[in-house]
Amino acid sequence: MEQEKDTIFLMALVAAGVILISGLAGLLQWYIVIPVTIAGFLLTLLIGTMYRDGSVKISENLEKWAMIIVFAFIIFSFIVLYKPA
């Protein structure tokens, strides 16, 4: 159990580093980097809540819905890319 807590703590540090680095890069290119900063902030919050018991179920549901959305976007992109003229 202690090893899992250490891993979660290191993942939270990496996510916080993503926020810091993207914030520094965002000074010059804010319109490109702002989605990475927002995603890093949300992932930091999600990883930080992994110490609670019910948060694992929430993260698994979010993962399932994210995969469904990504799959729908892939299908949509193929439809747009290969539609007849």
C-alpha positions as CSV (number, residue, x, y, z in Angstrom):
1,M,0.0,0.0,0.0
2,E,2.8,2.4,0.8
3,Q,4.4,1.8,-2.7
4,E,1.0,2.8,-4.3
5,K,0.9,6.0,-2.3
6,D,4.5,6.8,-3.3
7,T,3.6,6.2,-7.0
8,I,0.5,8.4,-6.7
9,F,2.6,11.1,-5.1
10,L,5.2,11.0,-7.9
11,M,2.4,11.1,-10.5
12,A,1.0,14.2,-8.8
13,L,4.4,15.8,-8.9
14,V,4.7,15.1,-12.6
15,A,1.3,16.6,-13.2
16,A,2.3,19.7,-11.2
17,G,5.4,19.9,-13.3
18,V,3.3,19.9,-16.4
19,I,1.4,22.9,-15.1
20,L,4.6,24.7,-14.2
21,I,6.4,24.1,-17.5
22,S,3.3,24.8,-19.6
23,G,2.7,28.0,-17.7
24,L,6.3,29.1,-18.4
25,A,5.9,28.2,-22.1
26,G,2.5,30.0,-22.2
27,L,4.1,33.4,-21.7
28,L,4.9,33.5,-25.4
29,Q,2.5,31.0,-26.9
30,W,-0.5,31.0,-24.7
31,Y,-3.1,30.0,-27.3
32,I,-1.3,26.8,-28.0
33,V,-0.3,25.9,-24.5
34,I,-3.4,26.7,-22.5
35,P,-5.2,23.4,-23.3
36,V,-2.1,21.5,-21.9
37,T,-2.2,23.7,-18.8
38,I,-5.9,23.1,-18.2
39,A,-5.5,19.3,-18.8
40,G,-2.5,19.2,-16.4
41,F,-4.4,21.1,-13.7
42,L,-7.4,18.7,-14.0
43,L,-5.1,15.7,-13.9
44,T,-3.4,17.1,-10.8
45,L,-6.7,17.4,-9.1
46,L,-7.8,13.9,-10.1
47,I,-4.5,12.3,-9.1
48,G,-4.5,14.2,-5.8
49,T,-7.9,12.7,-4.9
50,M,-6.7,9.1,-5.5
51,Y,-6.1,8.7,-1.7
52,R,-9.8,8.5,-1.1
53,D,-11.7,5.2,-1.4
54,G,-14.5,6.3,-3.8
55,S,-12.3,8.3,-6.2
56,V,-11.0,5.1,-8.0
57,K,-14.5,4.4,-9.2
58,I,-14.9,8.0,-10.4
59,S,-11.6,7.9,-12.3
60,E,-12.5,4.6,-13.9
61,N,-15.8,6.1,-15.1
62,L,-14.0,9.2,-16.4
63,E,-11.6,6.9,-18.2
64,K,-14.4,5.0,-19.8
65,W,-16.2,8.1,-21.0
66,A,-12.9,9.6,-22.3
67,M,-12.3,6.5,-24.3
68,I,-15.8,6.7,-25.8
69,I,-15.4,10.3,-26.7
70,V,-12.0,9.7,-28.3
71,F,-13.4,6.7,-30.2
72,A,-16.3,8.9,-31.5
73,F,-13.8,11.6,-32.6
74,I,-11.8,9.0,-34.5
75,I,-14.9,7.7,-36.3
76,F,-15.9,11.3,-37.1
77,S,-12.5,12.2,-38.4
78,F,-12.5,9.1,-40.7
79,I,-16.0,10.0,-41.9
80,V,-14.9,13.6,-42.7
81,L,-11.6,12.5,-44.2
82,Y,-13.0,9.8,-46.5
83,K,-16.4,11.1,-47.4
84,P,-17.3,11.0,-51.1
85,A,-16.9,14.3,-53.0
